[in-house]
Amino acid sequence: MKVLVTGATGFVGREITRQLQASGHVSRLLVREASAPPARALASCHAVEVHTGDVLIANTLAPAFVNCDAVIHLVGIISEVGRQTFERVHTDATRNVLASAKQAGVKRFIHMSALGTRADAQSRYHQTKWAAEQSVRESGLDWTIFRPSIIYGPGDGFVNLFARLSRFLPVLPLIGGGWTRFQPIPVADVARCFVGALLEPSSIGQTVDLCGNETLTLREIVDRILEVTGRRRIKLPLPFAVAKVQGAVAEFLFNTLLGKSPPLNRDQVTMLREDNVGNGEPARNLFKLPPRNFRDEIAAYLT
């Protein structure tokens, strides 16, 4: 199949592109700048087609969709900056991509959402993800929606963040005490599901949780990172109210003054108030995902 991938230069997108090629599919990448280092790196490593377009500008998209059999839509953000808002990147961009797919006659659409997305979500991140999901469901295409928990692997922005912080800081703050539960899943397994769904008819019309087989609190995740890196650090509980204030300050400093994405925002604090868990059995059974040991998996790239 010829598969158009949006967000291909991101952490998950790079692995999906790799697995698409390994599975014999032809990858076409939609990027804002074909000359940007991430796009050039992908093009040099894989036999891919690169098309320039911006998912936020509908009239730049049409050429990328011509003669494609499927679309894997991955574009998303975890923090806002400038015109990159949750509403625009999650909701408006998805509608633009859907419209271009339908206009080009593409039938198969596989969408990246997030665990915790629902109609009554408290965070704007999840609210906009829900609106995007609804657009996908109403598109008339043969859709599949995946909702992953925390995704980890070489180059991730979660496990590696705590590993870097623990290198320099004697104290690691844990928002809400670190009791929020997650089901971390390796990026290779996430990509396996996206690529596998292309030729799996039973996944059409399904919303599928992507969860690891272990349920771990944030505190337990940090403990395992410290264990494999051989470090001992103090874990400091940080009340949600204090974290919310810190998020507001970070948003002002980074968004307003520096024009950059803040390392922490209020929406992330809101999301940490609820567990990030789901039912991973359907995906594990359908795509034959092997059991994983989080500690062993992260040790492979942290040590």
Helices and strands as residue ranges (DSSP letters): E 2-6, H 11-22, E 26-31, H 37-45, E 48-52, G 58-60, H 62-65, E 70-73, H 86-86, I 87-92, H 93-104, E 108-112, H 124-137, E 142-148, E 151-152, H 159-168, E 171-175, G 176-178, E 181-182, E 185-186, H 187-197, G 201-203, E 206-210, E 216-217, H 218-229, E 234-238, H 240-250, I 251-258, H 266-271, H 281-286, H 294-302
